[in-house]
Amino acid sequence: YQVGRTGAVTPVANLKPVVLAGTTVKRASLHNANEIARLDLHEGDTVYVEKGGEIIPKIIGVNGEKRAVGTAPIVYPSVCPECGTALVRQEGEAVHYCPNEDGCRPQIVGKLQHFIGRKMMDIQGMGDETMETFYKLGLLRKIADIYSLKDHQEELKGLARFGAKSIDNMLAGIEQSKSKPFEKVLFALGIRHVGETIAKKLAQHFKTI
């Protein structure tokens, strides 16, 4: 079960590797609890897989004849697999969410990674691995912490793989990001349902944060 930056919990099937349309497939998204129920999936099932649009592997059915006797149906978790918080499911929505956005590691790291992305704040000298590392070290816990990294230069210099030049480049990239327009900042914050287009429209209407 993968937890995304918005808290959405996506079930992923781990498969015995199989070559399909030229690539080896080991995993396939199961989308949500409804899909698992619709397929009537059990642990260890033999499944039919196809590539949607020739790219993304998708489970389309179960081979009931190959199901082992006594296997248990897959039960969707009631708590977050990462932080143990009780999952919520909004009425009319198929997806389960972890509401612990301030304390659930993949949500925090995912938001940080989204914020620095090319279409968002485009912070040069930072990447997804950097965000993961800085989170593990306790340097980053929320987006605002990115702008306090300049106060931790001694700690940064002590890190493996971070030379003085790369630290300078990163801090310069953070400083440059302060000149990004409001619509980029709004999109970068990773608010649920606020993508690039909505952020642009909101910025045009409200003008300032």
Order of alpha helices (4+ residues) and beta strands (2+ residues): beta-beta-beta-beta-alpha-beta-beta-beta-alpha-alpha-alpha-alpha-alpha-alpha
